Every structure is written in C-alpha cells, then in structure tokens.
Amino acid sequence: MGFVKVNIDGSWQSNGRKVGVGVVIRNSVGEFLGGLAASRVGHSALEVEAEAAVMGLELAANLGYSDVYVESDSKTLVDGINEDIRNRAWTIRPSIEVI
C-alpha cells in the first residue's frame, strides 16, 4: 500500500481562543485519501498544532494506514516530537505522549 503523508495545520486567535484544525491525507503518489477540518478551543498555537497531529494520526489509523509521515509547519512541534521528553514544551506533552 505504500506510505501516506498527513499534512496538518492549526489556526489560533489569541483574543477569542477560537482555533481551527485541518488535516489532509495523501498517498505516496499524491492522491487524496481523506481529511478533516474542525473547530476547537485552544490556549496556544502550539497546542493547536499538537492537537492537529493527534487528530491526523487518529484519522490515518481509522482509515487503516500504519506507514505514516506527518508534515507540519511548526518546527517547535516537530522538535518536541523528536526530542527527549524532558526537553518538550510542557503544554504539548499530553498530545505528544499520545503520538
């Protein structure tokens, strides 16, 4: 079946704490396999990106995919996933532990 790529993004407004999450899943040749958009409440842009990652991985798993690459525009999130738990931002530890 090959790998799938999960593109994630989040948007956050500090004044109203309204956030949006977007996920797109494509196969190794770029064909659309699934996606979602959702409104949430969040406390920071980083937390929203982390939630988007969790939602994207859950969607990929629900669609039956296990060879998954996640792509995000948040370097802080990517570094947080790849680093030792002691170096992670505490606000995203719960989400990263799910990942």
N, C-alpha and C positions, 0 to 999 in steps of 0.2 A: 504494500500500500504506500510505502514511502513516508517521508516526514510531512508534517503540517506546520505552518507558521501562524502563530497567534499574534496579531498586532493589537496592541491595547493603547488606550489613551483615556485621560480623565480631564475634566474641566472643573474649576473651582472658583467660586466667588466669595471673597472674604467677608463682604458686607452682609450677605444673607445666608452664607454657608450652604448654598444650593450647589449641588455638583451633578455632573453627568459622567457616565462611563460608557465607553464604546469599545467593542471587540469585533474583529474581523478574522476569520479563519480561512486560510487558503492552502491548497495542496502544493506539492513541490513544483508544479508547472504553473502556479498562479491562479488556478481555478477557485472560485468562491465556494466554500463548503458550509459556511454558517456565520452567524454574527448576532450581536445584540446591542441594544442601547438601553440605558436605564438611568433614572434619576435617583439620587441618593442624598443623604445628609452627611457632610464630612467636616473635619476640623482643619485639614490642610491639603494642599495639592499632592503632597507625597502620600498621604493616607489614601487619597482617591486613586492614585496610580497603583498602589498596592492592592486595593480592592479590585481594580480592573484586572490585574494579573490573576488574582484568585478566581474571579468570575470567568476569565478567558480559559484558564486551565480546567475549571469545572465543566465548561461548555465542551471543550475538546474531549474530555473524558466521557461525558454523556453521549457524545457522537461516536465514541468508540476508538478514539485516537490516543496512542500512547507515545509515539515518537514525535515530540512537540518542541518547537523552538518558540520562545516568547520574545517579541520585539517591543521595546518601549523607548520613548524619548526622554525618560527620566534616568539620568546617569546615577543619581542618588539611589533610586530603587534597584537598578541593576547591580550596583556596587553592594548594596545591602543584601541582595540575594546571594552574591558570590563570596562575601566576606564571612569571617568568623562571627558568630552570634554576639560576642562581646563588643564588636565594633559597629553593630547595627543601630540605626536610629530607634529609640525605644517605642516611638509611636507606630512603627510598622512591624514590630516583632511578631505580634499575633498573626498578621497576614502572612508574613514570610514563613513562619513555622508551619502554616497550612501548605505552603508551596513545597 
